Amino acid sequence: MFGRTKKPAARAANCFTTICTLDIYNVISRGFEARIYDFSSLCKSSGVAENSRFQLRRIILAATVCLALGGELRAEGTPGGSFTNSTDISLEQLVNIEVTSVSKKGTKLNQSPAAVFVITQEDIRRSGLTSIPELLRLAPGLDVAQINASDWAISSRGFNSQYADKLLVLVDGRSVYTPVFGGVYWGVQDTVLEDLDRIEIIRGPGATLWGANAVNGVINIITKSAKETQGLLVSTTAGTEDQPATSFRYGGQLGSNTYYRVYAKYVNHDNFVDASGSETADSWNALRGGARLDWEATEGNLLTLQGDYYGGTYNHNVVMTSLTPPFSQNITPGDYNSGGNLLGRWTHDFTDASQLTVQGYYDHSRSADADYTGWLDVYDFDAQHRFALGQRQDIVWGAGYRYSRINNRDASFITWDPPVRHDQLFSAFAQDDITVVEDRLHLTLGSKFEHNDYTGFEFQPSGRLLWTPSEKQTVWGAVSRAVRTPAVFETSAQYRSNFLASPFLPPFQVAVSGNPNFKSEEMLSYEIGYRIEPTPRLSFDLTAYYTSYDRLRFFEATGAPFFQPTPVPHMVVPEEYDNGLSASTHGAEFSAQWQAADYWKLMGSYSWLRMNQHNGDTAAGDSPQQQFQVRSYLNLPGNLELNNALYYVDSLPNQGISSYFRLDAGLVWRPNRSWEIGVWGQNLLDGRHAEFSSQRTMVLTEIPRNFYAEITWRF
C-alpha cells in the first residue's frame, strides 16, 4: 500500500496525483528551492482560486497526506537536511518537564505517579486553537464537546454534561469551579494565549491535594511570570467565526528585580448554525483585561500580585415554559456575565528542599441567564509548607479557609430558599513522599480533610506507589477516594418545568426541589500506569483504571401529583434531589510521541471508556466510548510550519449525536522573531457537525467549518 520500494519523493508525487492532481510536488521535490512565503502564492502556484473553499480543503488534505507519507524529505540549508526551530521543545525535554499539580511541588513528568499530561507552549502555539476549552482537546482522555458558540461540556473519564461537576479547574491556583450549579462556565475562562505557560491535566482523582470536586480530574492552567512576558505583543485573529479577536499585552520592568505586565483582549464570535444551516442566535462578545506584578524581593523570596476583570454579552437559546399555551417556547436572551479577581502569593525558599507558600484571592462574578441573576463573592486563603524529614521523606502539608457569599435572585423558572447564603470551608492536608529504595521505589501517602456547611466533615485519602526499574521506565499505581460536595441548587433551589399531558387535562408542572439533606457523591478509584522511553525520540504512556461511584444524584418523587388552582389550574408533580444511584467505570488511555526527524514531531492518543450504571438511568451523563487523535508538527524551509491534527470522537446514542472526524490544518510563516502569520482551517472534513446537546433548549447547535488568519507581532 505504501510502496516500500519507492522513494519518499515518489510516494509524495503519487499522493498528489491521486488526491488532487496538483503540481505542488515540483516545489517539494526540488527541496523547496522555490520558497513559499505566503498562502496566496501557494494557491496561485497550485492553480487554485484564493476564494475557493473547496479547492482550499483539497490542498490542505493533499499536503497533510503527502508530507506524512513522505516525511523523509530533506530541506536544504540545514545539517543533515533537517530544519529546526529554536522555540520547539524536544521529546527529551518534554518527558522531563516539571509538573506541580501531582504533588504540589516540582516533579518530572515521567516520574509522576498519576495520569498527567501537559499542554505546552509549543502545543498552544502550533495547535491553532483559539480558546482555553478548545486547547483541552489536545489532552488524551478528556471529553471536550462544544455545545454552541460559547458553551462547552468538558469532563474526564465520563459523566460529561453541560455542567460537568466532577472536574476541578484552577487558574494560577484560583478555583473557577462554581458552587452554585457545580462545574465551570467555560465561556468566561480566557486570557492572552501567548501568556500561558502550560496547562497541566490530571486524569483521575486529585482530591488529596486539591480537595472536593477533584473527582475525575484536575485541570491547572498556569500563566507565565511577568519576567517571561517582557515587551509588546499584539495579535489579531479574523475569520468566518472570529469577527475579529484582538489581544494586546505589554510587559516592563520596575527597578532591577520587579517585573509587570498589563493586557487587554476582545473577542467577538459569530452565530453557529442548526441542522438546516440556519443561524442559531448564539453569537457572543467579551472584553477582559488585567495585570500582573512579580517582585523578586530577595534571593528565595518571590511576591506575585495579579488581577483580571471581564464582561461580555452571551446570546443563548433557552426554552421558557408557562402554564398557558403554547406552554413552552424557545427564546434567545442576551445574557451578560461579568467578574473580576485579585490574587496575591508569597513564596519563600528556606532551602532547596524546604519552601513556604502563602496565597489569598478574592473572586467576584455576576451571571445573568434569561431572567435569572446571581452574584458570587469568594474569599480564599491557604498556606502550604514543604520540608524534608531525614533522607527519605519529603512532606507537604497545609491548611486553608474559604468564605463564599452567594446571592441568587428568584426567576420565573427557579426560586431559592434561602436566596442568600454565607458558606464556609475549612481544610487541611498532608502528604508524605517516602523513598523506599533510592532511585527505584517511592510510596506517597496523604489525605485532605475538609469541613463544609452542607455535609460536614469529609476526608479524601490516597496512596500512590512509583517504581522506576530503569531510567527510561516508570510503573505506578494508585488507590484514591474523592467526593463531590453538593451544589447550591441541589440543596436550596426549586426548579419548575411544564408540559401538556393531554388536550383534555390541565397542564402538568414538574417541580424539582432542593434537598437540604443531600449528601456528597463518593468515588473510589484504582489506577495503574506505565511509561517508557525506548529511544530519545520515542515515548509511550499507558494508563488503566477502575472507579466505583456511590450516592450519585437522581430525582425522586416525594408524593403523588396534586391539583393547584393558581395562577391557572394545573397539576403539580413533586420531585426532589436524592442520593440513590451507583455506577462504575473502567477504561484505558494510551498516548505516544515520536520525534520522526529533527524537523518533524508526531503525537497520538487513544482512550476507551466503559460506564456501568448499577441502577437508575441518570447517573452517567454522556461520554464517548472511544476517542483518538493524531497531531503533526512539521518545520519547513523558509521559516514555514505545517501543523495538522486529526480527531475522532465516538457517538453519543442517548443524545442522537453521531460520531465524527475533525481535521485541522494550518500553515504558519515566522519570518523573524517579531512576526508570525498563520492561516488555519478547522473542521475541514464536513460543513458542520453536532458535538453535544444543550440542557436549556431543544435547538441542537452544529459546529461549522471555520477558516481564519492570525497575525502576531512581538517587539
C-alpha positions in Angstrom: 0.0 0.0 0.0 2.7 2.4 0.9 5.0 1.3 -1.9 8.0 0.1 0.1 10.4 0.1 -2.9 9.6 3.7 -3.8 11.5 6.6 -2.6 9.8 9.2 -0.4 9.6 11.7 -3.2 7.9 9.2 -5.5 5.4 8.4 -2.8 4.7 12.1 -2.3 4.2 12.5 -6.1 1.7 9.7 -6.1 -0.2 11.2 -3.2 -0.7 14.5 -5.0 -1.6 12.9 -8.3 -4.2 10.7 -6.7 -5.8 13.3 -4.4 -6.0 16.5 -6.4 -3.6 16.1 -9.4 -2.0 19.4 -8.5 1.6 20.3 -9.5 2.7 21.3 -6.0 5.0 18.3 -6.0 7.5 20.1 -8.1 8.0 22.6 -5.3 8.6 19.8 -2.7 10.8 17.5 -4.8 13.2 20.4 -5.5 13.9 20.7 -1.8 11.7 23.8 -1.5 14.1 25.8 -3.7 11.1 27.8 -4.7 10.3 29.1 -1.2 6.7 29.8 -0.4 6.4 33.0 1.7 2.6 33.4 2.0 -0.5 31.4 1.5 -1.8 33.3 -1.5 1.3 32.4 -3.5 0.7 28.7 -2.6 -2.9 29.0 -4.0 -1.6 30.7 -7.1 1.2 28.2 -7.8 -1.4 25.4 -7.5 -3.8 27.0 -10.0 -6.4 27.4 -7.3 -8.6 30.5 -6.7 -8.0 32.0 -3.3 -11.7 32.3 -2.6 -12.5 28.7 -3.3 -13.0 26.8 0.0 -13.5 23.5 -1.8 -10.1 23.8 -3.5 -8.6 25.1 -0.3 -9.7 21.9 1.5 -8.2 19.7 -1.2 -4.9 21.4 -1.0 -4.7 21.1 2.8 -5.7 17.4 2.7 -3.2 16.7 -0.1 -0.3 18.5 1.8 -1.2 16.7 5.0 -1.1 13.2 3.5 1.9 13.8 1.3 4.1 15.2 4.0 3.0 12.4 6.4 4.0 9.7 3.9 7.0 11.5 2.5 8.4 12.5 5.9 11.9 11.6 4.9 12.1 14.5 2.5 15.1 16.8 3.4 15.1 20.5 3.5 18.0 22.4 2.1 20.5 24.5 4.0 20.5 22.7 7.4 22.7 20.0 8.8 21.7 16.6 7.6 19.0 18.1 5.6 16.9 18.9 8.7 15.1 22.1 9.6 15.0 23.1 13.3 13.1 25.7 15.2 14.7 27.0 18.4 11.3 27.5 20.0 10.3 23.9 19.8 10.6 21.6 22.8 12.4 18.3 22.2 10.9 15.0 23.2 13.6 14.5 25.8 12.7 17.9 27.4 9.0 17.1 27.3 9.2 13.8 29.2 11.4 15.6 31.8 9.3 18.7 32.1 8.4 19.6 35.7 4.8 19.5 36.8 3.4 20.8 40.1 -0.2 19.6 40.1 0.5 16.0 41.1 2.5 16.6 44.3 2.3 20.4 44.8 6.0 20.5 44.2 8.1 20.2 41.0 8.3 16.6 39.8 9.4 15.3 36.5 6.5 14.3 34.2 7.9 10.8 33.6 8.3 10.2 37.3 4.9 11.4 38.5 2.6 8.7 40.0 -0.6 9.9 38.2 -2.1 10.0 34.7 -0.8 13.5 34.0 -0.5 15.3 30.6 1.0 18.8 29.9 -0.2 21.1 27.1 3.0 23.0 26.4 3.6 26.5 25.0 4.5 24.7 21.7 1.2 22.9 21.7 -0.7 26.1 22.4 1.0 28.0 19.6 1.0 25.2 17.0 -2.5 23.8 17.5 -4.2 26.9 16.0 -6.9 26.6 18.7 -8.1 30.0 19.9 -9.6 29.3 23.4 -8.8 27.5 26.6 -11.6 24.9 26.3 -10.6 24.2 22.7 -7.0 23.7 23.8 -8.1 20.9 26.1 -8.9 18.8 23.1 -5.2 18.1 22.9 -5.2 16.1 26.1 -5.8 12.3 25.9 -8.7 11.0 27.9 -10.5 14.3 28.2 -14.0 14.6 26.7 -14.3 18.1 25.1 -17.6 18.8 23.3 -18.7 22.2 22.1 -22.5 22.8 22.7 -22.9 26.2 21.0 -20.8 29.2 20.2 -20.0 29.9 23.9 -20.7 26.8 25.9 -18.8 23.5 26.3 -19.2 20.2 28.0 -15.9 19.0 29.4 -15.1 16.1 31.6 -12.6 13.3 32.3 -13.4 9.6 32.4 -17.2 10.0 31.9 -20.1 11.9 33.4 -20.0 14.7 30.8 -22.7 17.3 30.8 -23.2 21.0 30.2 -22.5 21.4 33.9 -20.0 18.6 34.4 -19.5 18.6 38.2 -16.6 16.1 38.8 -13.7 18.1 37.3 -11.9 20.8 39.3 -10.3 23.6 37.3 -7.8 26.1 38.6 -6.2 29.2 37.1 -2.9 30.1 38.8 -4.1 28.3 41.9 -7.5 30.0 41.9 -10.5 27.7 41.7 -13.0 28.6 38.9 -15.4 25.8 39.9 -18.8 27.4 40.7 -20.5 26.2 43.9 -23.9 27.4 42.6 -24.6 25.0 39.8 -21.4 22.9 40.0 -18.9 22.8 37.2 -17.2 25.5 35.2 -18.5 28.4 33.0 -16.1 27.8 30.2 -17.2 30.7 28.1 -15.7 33.2 30.6 -12.3 31.4 31.1 -9.9 33.3 28.9 -6.6 35.2 28.7 -4.0 36.1 26.2 -3.0 32.6 25.0 0.6 33.6 24.4 0.9 34.3 28.1 0.0 30.7 29.0 3.0 28.8 30.3 1.3 25.4 30.3 -1.9 23.5 31.2 -1.4 20.5 33.5 -4.2 17.9 33.3 -4.6 15.1 35.8 -7.0 12.4 34.7 -8.4 10.7 37.8 -8.8 11.9 41.4 -6.7 14.7 42.8 -8.7 15.4 45.9 -5.9 14.5 48.4 -4.2 17.8 47.5 -6.9 19.9 45.8 -10.0 19.0 47.8 -13.6 18.3 47.0 -14.9 18.1 43.4 -11.4 16.9 42.1 -13.2 13.6 41.5 -12.4 12.6 37.9 -9.6 15.1 37.2 -7.8 18.4 37.8 -7.0 21.0 35.2 -4.4 23.5 36.3 -4.0 26.5 34.0 -0.7 28.2 34.7 0.3 31.6 33.2 3.9 32.9 32.6 5.6 35.2 35.1 5.8 38.8 34.2 9.5 38.4 33.8 8.9 36.0 30.9 6.5 38.4 29.1 8.5 41.5 28.6 7.9 43.8 25.6 4.9 44.4 23.4 2.7 41.8 21.9 -0.3 42.4 19.6 -2.3 39.6 18.0 -5.3 39.8 15.7 -7.4 36.9 14.5 -10.2 37.2 11.9 -12.1 34.6 10.0 -15.5 33.0 9.3 -16.4 32.7 13.1 -14.0 35.3 14.7 -15.2 38.8 13.9 -12.4 39.6 14.9 -10.4 38.8 18.1 -7.6 41.1 19.3 -5.1 40.7 22.1 -2.7 43.3 23.5 0.0 42.8 26.1 2.9 44.9 27.4 5.5 43.8 29.9 8.0 46.1 31.5 10.4 46.3 34.5 10.4 48.5 37.6 13.9 48.5 39.1 16.2 45.6 38.8 14.0 42.9 40.4 10.4 43.9 39.7 8.5 43.0 36.6 5.0 43.7 35.4 2.6 43.2 32.5 -0.8 44.5 31.5 -3.1 43.1 28.9 -6.4 43.5 27.2 -8.3 41.1 25.0 -11.5 41.5 22.9 -13.3 38.6 21.2 -16.4 38.6 19.0 -17.8 35.3 17.8 -20.5 34.8 15.1 -23.6 32.7 15.4 -23.4 28.9 14.8 -26.0 27.0 12.8 -28.6 24.2 13.3 -29.1 21.1 11.2 -30.8 23.1 8.4 -28.0 25.6 8.2 -30.0 28.4 9.8 -28.2 30.6 12.4 -28.9 29.8 16.0 -28.6 33.3 17.5 -25.8 32.3 19.9 -23.2 35.0 19.0 -21.2 36.5 21.8 -18.5 39.1 22.6 -16.4 39.8 25.6 -13.7 42.3 26.8 -11.3 41.5 29.5 -8.1 43.0 30.9 -5.7 42.5 33.7 -2.2 43.0 35.2 0.5 41.0 37.0 3.4 42.1 39.1 6.3 39.8 40.1 8.7 41.1 42.7 11.9 39.1 43.4 12.4 40.8 46.8 15.5 38.9 47.8 17.0 35.6 46.8 14.4 33.0 47.7 11.6 35.4 48.1 9.0 36.0 45.4 5.8 38.1 45.6 3.2 37.9 42.9 0.1 40.1 42.6 -2.3 39.7 39.7 -5.9 40.5 38.8 -8.4 40.3 35.9 -11.7 41.9 35.0 -14.1 40.8 32.3 -17.5 41.5 30.9 -19.4 40.1 27.9 -22.7 39.5 26.3 -23.7 35.9 25.5 -26.7 35.1 23.4 -28.3 31.7 24.1 -31.3 29.6 23.0 -33.4 28.9 26.1 -36.7 27.1 26.5 -39.1 29.0 28.7 -42.2 27.3 30.0 -45.6 28.6 31.1 -48.9 27.3 32.3 -50.7 28.7 29.3 -50.5 27.8 25.6 -48.1 27.3 23.9 -46.7 26.1 27.3 -43.1 26.3 26.1 -41.2 28.4 23.6 -37.6 29.0 22.6 -36.3 32.4 23.3 -32.8 34.0 22.6 -32.0 36.3 25.5 -28.8 38.4 25.6 -27.2 37.3 28.8 -24.5 39.4 30.5 -21.7 37.9 32.6 -19.0 39.9 34.4 -16.5 39.4 37.1 -13.1 40.1 38.4 -10.4 38.6 40.7 -7.4 39.7 42.7 -4.7 37.2 43.8 -1.6 37.6 45.9 1.0 34.9 46.5 4.3 34.9 48.5 6.8 32.1 48.1 9.8 31.7 50.4 12.6 29.2 49.8 14.3 28.2 53.1 16.5 25.6 51.2 16.3 23.6 48.1 14.2 21.0 50.0 12.1 23.4 52.1 9.6 26.0 50.8 6.7 28.0 52.2 3.8 29.4 50.0 1.1 31.7 51.3 -1.8 32.6 48.9 -5.0 34.6 49.1 -7.5 35.7 46.5 -10.9 37.4 46.0 -13.1 36.4 43.2 -16.4 38.2 42.1 -18.7 37.0 39.4 -22.2 38.0 38.2 -24.3 35.9 35.9 -27.5 36.8 34.1 -29.3 33.8 32.5 -32.7 34.6 30.9 -34.5 36.3 33.8 -32.2 34.8 36.5 -29.4 36.8 38.1 -26.9 35.7 40.6 -23.8 37.1 42.4 -20.9 35.2 43.9 -18.1 36.5 46.1 -15.3 34.2 47.2 -12.6 34.9 49.7 -9.9 32.2 49.8 -6.7 31.9 51.9 -4.3 29.0 52.1 -0.7 28.2 53.1 1.4 25.2 52.4 4.8 24.1 53.7 7.2 21.6 52.2 10.2 20.2 54.0 12.4 17.1 54.2 12.3 14.8 57.1 15.5 12.9 57.2 17.0 11.5 54.0 13.9 9.5 52.8 10.8 11.6 53.4 9.6 14.7 51.7 6.5 16.2 53.4 4.0 18.7 52.0 1.2 20.0 54.3 -1.1 23.0 54.5 -4.3 24.5 55.6 -6.9 26.8 54.1 -10.1 28.7 54.6 -12.8 29.8 52.1 -15.8 32.1 52.6 -18.4 32.3 49.9 -21.3 34.8 49.7 -23.9 33.6 47.3 -26.8 35.8 46.2 -29.4 34.3 43.9 -32.4 36.3 42.7 -35.7 34.4 42.0 -36.7 34.0 38.4 -39.8 32.6 36.5 -38.3 29.1 36.4 -36.3 28.9 39.6 -36.6 30.1 43.2 -34.1 29.9 46.1 -34.5 29.2 49.8 -32.6 31.0 51.2 -31.8 33.4 48.4 -28.6 34.5 50.2 -26.1 32.0 51.6 -22.9 32.5 53.6 -20.8 29.3 53.2 -17.5 28.4 54.9 -15.0 25.8 54.1 -12.2 24.8 56.4 -9.4 22.5 55.0 -6.1 20.9 55.8 -3.9 18.3 54.0 -0.7 16.4 54.5 1.2 14.2 52.1 4.4 12.2 52.6 6.6 11.1 49.7 8.7 8.2 51.1 11.8 6.9 49.4 11.6 3.1 49.9 14.5 2.3 47.6 16.6 5.2 46.4 16.1 6.0 42.7 13.8 2.9 42.4 10.7 2.8 44.7 8.6 5.6 46.2 5.5 5.5 48.3 3.2 8.5 48.6 0.6 8.7 51.3 -1.7 11.6 52.1 -5.2 12.9 52.7 -7.3 16.0 52.5 -9.6 16.9 55.5 -12.4 19.4 54.9 -15.4 20.7 56.8 -18.2 22.4 54.7 -21.7 23.7 55.6 -23.6 21.1 53.6 -22.2 17.7 54.6 -19.9 18.5 57.5 -16.6 16.6 57.7 -15.1 14.9 54.6 -11.8 13.1 54.2 -10.1 12.2 50.9 -7.1 9.9 51.3 -4.8 8.3 48.6 -1.9 6.0 48.3 0.5 6.0 45.3 3.4 3.7 44.5 6.1 4.6 41.9 8.6 2.1 40.7 11.4 3.0 38.2 13.0 -0.2 37.1 15.3 1.8 34.8 16.0 5.4 33.9 13.6 5.2 31.0 10.8 3.2 32.5 8.2 4.1 35.1 5.4 1.9 36.7 2.9 3.4 39.1 -0.3 2.6 40.8 -2.8 4.5 43.0 -5.8 4.0 45.2 -7.8 7.2 45.9 -11.0 8.4 47.5 -12.7 11.6 46.5 -16.1 13.3 47.0 -18.2 15.8 45.1 -20.0 18.1 47.6 -23.5 19.4 46.9 -24.0 22.4 44.7 -26.3 25.2 46.0 -29.1 24.4 43.6 -29.2 20.8 44.8 -30.0 21.9 48.4 -31.7 25.3 48.1 -33.5 25.7 44.7 -36.9 24.8 43.3 -36.9 24.4 39.6 -40.1 24.2 37.6 -40.9 22.9 34.1 -44.3 22.5 32.4 -45.7 20.1 29.9 -49.1 19.3 28.5 -50.1 15.7 29.2 -53.4 15.8 27.2 -55.6 18.4 25.5 -58.4 17.3 27.8 -56.5 17.6 31.0 -54.9 20.6 32.8 -51.2 21.2 32.3 -48.8 19.3 34.4 -45.9 21.1 36.2 -42.9 19.1 37.4 -41.4 20.8 40.5 -37.9 19.7 41.5 -37.0 20.8 45.0 -33.5 21.0 46.5 -32.8 18.6 49.4 -31.2 20.1 52.5 -30.1 16.6 53.4 -28.4 15.9 50.0 -25.1 14.1 50.7 -21.7 14.2 48.9 -21.2 11.8 46.0 -18.4 9.4 46.7 -15.9 7.6 44.5 -13.1 5.1 44.9 -10.6 4.8 42.2 -7.9 2.2 41.3 -5.3 3.2 38.7 -2.2 1.6 37.2 0.2 3.2 34.7 3.3 2.5 32.6 5.7 4.9 30.8 8.6 4.0 28.7 11.1 5.9 26.5 12.7 3.2 24.4 14.7 5.8 22.4 15.4 9.5 22.9 12.9 10.1 20.0 10.0 7.8 21.1 7.9 7.6 24.3 4.7 5.8 25.3 2.3 6.3 28.2 -0.4 3.8 29.2 -3.0 4.1 32.0 -5.8 1.7 33.1 -8.4 2.4 35.8 -11.4 1.1 37.5 -13.6 3.5 39.5 -16.8 2.9 41.6 -19.3 5.7 42.5 -21.9 5.8 45.2 -24.6 8.1 46.3 -25.0 9.7 42.9 -27.7 12.2 42.2 -31.1 11.3 40.9 -34.7 12.7 41.0 -37.0 11.0 43.5 -40.8 11.5 43.6 -41.8 13.0 47.0 -45.5 12.4 46.8 -48.5 11.9 44.5 -49.4 14.6 42.0 -51.8 17.2 43.3 -54.0 19.9 41.9 -53.2 23.6 42.3 -55.8 26.2 41.2 -53.5 29.2 40.9 -52.2 31.1 38.9 -54.1 28.8 36.5 -55.5 25.4 37.2 -52.7 22.8 36.9 -51.3 19.6 38.3 -48.0 19.5 40.2 -45.7 16.5 40.2 -43.3 17.0 43.1 -39.7 15.6 42.9 -36.6 16.0 45.0 -32.8 15.5 44.5 -31.5 12.5 46.4 -28.5 10.2 46.6 -29.8 6.9 45.3 -27.7 5.8 42.4 -24.4 4.0 42.0 -22.2 3.3 39.0 -18.7 2.2 37.9 -16.4 3.0 35.1 -13.3 1.3 33.7 -11.1 2.1 30.8 -7.7 2.7 29.3 -5.8 5.7 27.9 -2.8 5.5 25.6 -0.5 8.2 24.2 2.7 8.2 22.2 5.1 10.8 20.9 7.6 10.3 18.2 10.3 12.7 17.0 10.4 11.3 13.5 13.1 13.8 12.4 14.7 16.9 13.8 12.0 18.9 11.9 9.0 16.6 12.4 7.2 15.6 15.5 4.2 13.2 15.7 1.8 12.7 18.7 -1.1 10.4 19.1 -3.5 9.1 21.7 -6.4 6.7 22.2 -8.9 6.4 25.0 -11.5 3.8 25.8 -14.3 4.1 28.4 -17.0 1.8 29.6 -19.6 3.0 32.0 -22.0 0.8 34.0 -24.9 2.1 35.9 -26.0 -0.2 38.7 -29.4 1.3 39.0 -31.4 4.2 37.5 -30.7 6.0 34.3 -29.4 9.5 35.1 -26.1 9.0 36.8 -23.6 8.6 34.0 -24.1 11.6 31.8 -23.0 11.2 28.2 -19.4 10.4 27.2 -18.0 8.8 24.1 -16.7 5.2 24.4 -13.8 5.8 22.1 -11.6 8.8 21.1 -8.3 9.1 19.3 -6.2 11.9 17.8 -3.1 12.2 15.7 -1.1 15.5 15.5 1.8 16.5 13.4 4.2 19.5 13.7 6.4 19.8 10.6 9.0 22.6 10.2 9.6 23.6 6.6 12.3 25.7 5.0 11.7 29.4 4.7 10.6 29.6 8.4 7.3 27.9 7.5 5.4 25.4 9.7 2.7 22.9 8.7 0.6 21.9 11.7 -2.1 19.2 11.4 -4.4 17.4 13.7 -7.0 14.7 13.2 -9.5 13.9 15.9 -12.1 11.1 16.2 -15.0 11.1 18.7 -17.4 8.3 19.2 -21.2 8.7 19.0 -23.5 9.7 21.9 -26.6 7.5 21.3 -28.6 9.0 24.2 -28.4 12.4 22.6 -28.6 11.3 18.9 -25.1 12.6 18.3 -23.2 10.8 15.6 -19.5 10.0 15.7 -17.3 12.4 13.8 -13.8 13.1 12.5 -12.3 16.5 12.8 -9.3 17.7 10.7 -7.5 20.9 11.5 -4.6 22.2 9.4 -2.5 25.4 9.5 0.4 27.0 7.6 2.4 29.4 9.7 5.2 31.7 8.5 7.7 33.1 11.0 9.9 35.4 9.0 11.7 36.6 12.1 11.4 36.7 15.9 8.9 39.6 15.8 6.3 38.4 13.3 4.1 35.3 13.0 1.5 35.0 10.3 -0.8 31.9 10.0 -3.8 30.7 8.1 -5.9 27.9 9.5 -8.8 25.6 8.6 -10.7 23.8 11.3 -13.4 21.0 10.9 -12.3 20.6 7.3 -13.9 17.2 6.7 -17.5 18.4 6.9 -19.5 21.5 6.7 -20.8 21.2 10.2 -21.5 18.6 12.9 -23.1 18.4 16.3 -21.0 17.6 19.4 -23.3 17.8 22.4 -26.9 18.9 23.2 -27.9 21.7 25.5 -29.7 21.2 28.7 -31.5 24.5 28.2 -33.1 24.2 24.8 -34.2 21.6 22.2 -32.2 23.5 19.5 -29.3 21.3 18.5 -26.4 23.5 17.5 -23.8 22.3 15.0 -20.2 23.4 14.9 -19.4 24.8 11.4 -16.2 24.6 9.4 -14.0 27.6 10.2 -11.3 29.4 8.4 -9.2 32.2 9.9 -6.0 34.1 9.6 -3.8 35.3 12.6 -1.1 37.9 12.7 1.1 38.3 15.9 3.7 41.0 16.4 6.2 40.9 19.3 8.5 43.8 20.0 
